[in-house]
Amino acid sequence: MQDVSVSYAKEHLEELVLRAARGEDVRIVVPDIGTAKLHVLPNVGSVVERKPGRWAGRFTVPARLFEPLNDDELGWLSGEQSP
């Protein structure tokens, strides 16, 4: 396990990440704060490609949602009336 300073880590970050990827333990030490340990996470494919229309047909929106609010609802939303 190697302890390195923040200034060294800034200059050699790519090297340190590659070493962590090989399984070495790398710790970045900040005297006033503490120590951070580098871990390499496996690619889990969490980034999903966005496709328009993927949710089409999965739920319905009630027509009432687009109607104007009545006076009671407006009063409640503005805080002038209690529900």
Contacts in CASP RR format, 6 or more apart in sequence:
PFRMAT RR
TARGET T0000
AUTHOR 0000-0000-0000
METHOD contacts of the structure
MODEL  1
MQDVSVSYAKEHLEELVLRAARGEDVRIVVPDIGTAKLHVLPNVGSVVER
KPGRWAGRFTVPARLFEPLNDDELGWLSGEQSP
1 24 0 8 1.000
1 25 0 8 1.000
1 26 0 8 1.000
1 27 0 8 1.000
2 19 0 8 1.000
2 24 0 8 1.000
2 25 0 8 1.000
2 26 0 8 1.000
2 27 0 8 1.000
3 27 0 8 1.000
3 28 0 8 1.000
3 29 0 8 1.000
3 35 0 8 1.000
4 12 0 8 1.000
4 16 0 8 1.000
4 26 0 8 1.000
4 27 0 8 1.000
4 28 0 8 1.000
4 29 0 8 1.000
5 28 0 8 1.000
5 29 0 8 1.000
6 28 0 8 1.000
6 29 0 8 1.000
6 30 0 8 1.000
9 16 0 8 1.000
9 28 0 8 1.000
16 26 0 8 1.000
16 28 0 8 1.000
16 38 0 8 1.000
17 38 0 8 1.000
17 40 0 8 1.000
19 26 0 8 1.000
20 26 0 8 1.000
20 38 0 8 1.000
20 39 0 8 1.000
20 40 0 8 1.000
21 40 0 8 1.000
23 40 0 8 1.000
25 37 0 8 1.000
26 37 0 8 1.000
26 38 0 8 1.000
27 35 0 8 1.000
27 36 0 8 1.000
27 37 0 8 1.000
27 38 0 8 1.000
28 35 0 8 1.000
28 36 0 8 1.000
28 37 0 8 1.000
28 38 0 8 1.000
29 35 0 8 1.000
30 36 0 8 1.000
69 77 0 8 1.000
72 81 0 8 1.000
75 81 0 8 1.000
76 82 0 8 1.000
76 83 0 8 1.000
END
